Amino acid sequence: MDINGIMQQAQQMQGKIAKIQQDLAKMTITGSAGGGMVQVLVTGLGEVISVKIEQQLLTPDETDLLQDLIAAATNDGLRKAKETGKQAMGQLTHGINIPGLNNIL
């Protein structure tokens, strides 16, 4: 076993993971609910950037619905971001499941 080769591979892997993280941080993903009446923009790392709400939902009568739609749109965006991260890491590992690797993102 060549320890230098293993260390070199580990460093290359770290560099590739850092690149994936940079790419995901720049990526924007839209989560939506209510047929697009509420949209949440998140990064590929799952950070919420903005929330857009259709004007017709901004009434006191729609408070409960609006709260539900914001939660649903946020969850949709975060789910999509997580899946995007998993796909990016899957390309790096060629589909091999390495425990804990997806938690890096």
C-alpha positions as CSV (number, residue, x, y, z in Angstrom):
1,M,0.0,0.0,0.0
2,D,1.4,3.4,-1.1
3,I,0.6,5.9,1.6
4,N,1.8,8.8,-0.6
5,G,-0.6,7.7,-3.3
6,I,-3.5,7.5,-0.9
7,M,-2.7,10.9,0.5
8,Q,-2.6,12.3,-3.0
9,Q,-5.9,10.8,-3.8
10,A,-7.4,12.2,-0.6
11,Q,-6.2,15.7,-1.5
12,Q,-7.6,15.4,-5.0
13,M,-10.9,14.3,-3.5
14,Q,-10.9,17.3,-1.1
15,G,-10.3,19.6,-4.0
16,K,-13.2,18.1,-6.0
17,I,-15.5,18.3,-3.0
18,A,-14.6,22.0,-2.5
19,K,-15.3,22.7,-6.2
20,I,-18.7,21.0,-5.9
21,Q,-19.5,23.1,-2.8
22,Q,-18.6,26.3,-4.7
23,D,-20.7,25.3,-7.6
24,L,-23.7,24.4,-5.4
25,A,-23.3,27.8,-3.5
26,K,-23.6,29.6,-6.9
27,M,-26.5,27.5,-8.1
28,T,-30.1,28.7,-7.5
29,I,-33.1,26.3,-7.3
30,T,-36.7,27.3,-7.1
31,G,-39.2,25.5,-4.8
32,S,-42.8,26.3,-5.4
33,A,-46.3,25.6,-4.0
34,G,-49.8,26.5,-4.8
35,G,-49.3,26.3,-8.5
36,G,-46.4,28.8,-8.3
37,M,-48.3,31.3,-6.1
38,V,-45.4,31.0,-3.6
39,Q,-41.9,30.5,-4.8
40,V,-38.8,30.1,-2.7
41,L,-35.3,30.5,-4.2
42,V,-32.5,28.5,-2.5
43,T,-28.9,27.8,-3.2
44,G,-27.7,24.4,-4.0
45,L,-26.4,24.3,-0.5
46,G,-30.0,24.8,0.9
47,E,-29.7,28.5,1.9
48,V,-32.9,30.5,1.3
49,I,-32.3,33.5,-0.9
50,S,-35.7,34.9,-1.5
51,V,-39.5,34.3,-1.2
52,K,-42.0,35.5,-3.8
53,I,-45.7,35.6,-2.9
54,E,-48.5,36.4,-5.3
55,Q,-50.4,39.5,-4.2
56,Q,-53.7,37.8,-3.9
57,L,-52.4,35.7,-1.0
58,L,-51.5,38.8,1.0
59,T,-54.9,39.1,2.8
60,P,-55.9,38.4,6.4
61,D,-58.3,35.7,5.1
62,E,-55.4,33.8,3.5
63,T,-53.0,33.7,6.4
64,D,-53.3,30.0,7.2
65,L,-53.0,29.1,3.5
66,L,-50.1,31.4,3.0
67,Q,-48.2,29.9,5.9
68,D,-48.8,26.4,4.6
69,L,-47.7,27.4,1.1
70,I,-44.5,29.1,2.3
71,A,-43.6,25.9,4.3
72,A,-44.3,23.7,1.3
73,A,-42.4,25.8,-1.2
74,T,-39.4,26.0,1.2
75,N,-39.4,22.2,1.7
76,D,-39.7,21.7,-2.1
77,G,-36.7,23.9,-2.7
78,L,-34.6,22.3,0.0
79,R,-35.5,18.8,-1.2
80,K,-34.4,19.8,-4.8
81,A,-31.2,21.3,-3.4
82,K,-30.4,18.1,-1.5
83,E,-31.1,15.9,-4.5
84,T,-28.9,18.2,-6.6
85,G,-26.1,17.8,-4.1
86,K,-26.5,14.0,-4.0
87,Q,-26.3,13.9,-7.8
88,A,-23.1,16.0,-7.8
89,M,-21.5,13.8,-5.2
90,G,-22.6,10.7,-7.0
91,Q,-20.8,11.9,-10.1
92,L,-17.7,12.4,-8.0
93,T,-17.9,8.9,-6.5
94,H,-19.2,7.3,-9.7
95,G,-22.3,6.1,-7.8
96,I,-20.4,4.4,-5.0
97,N,-22.2,5.2,-1.7
98,I,-19.6,6.5,0.8
99,P,-21.2,6.9,4.2
100,G,-21.2,10.5,5.4
101,L,-20.0,12.0,2.2
102,N,-23.4,13.6,1.4
103,N,-23.3,15.2,4.9
104,I,-20.4,17.4,3.8
105,L,-22.7,19.5,1.6
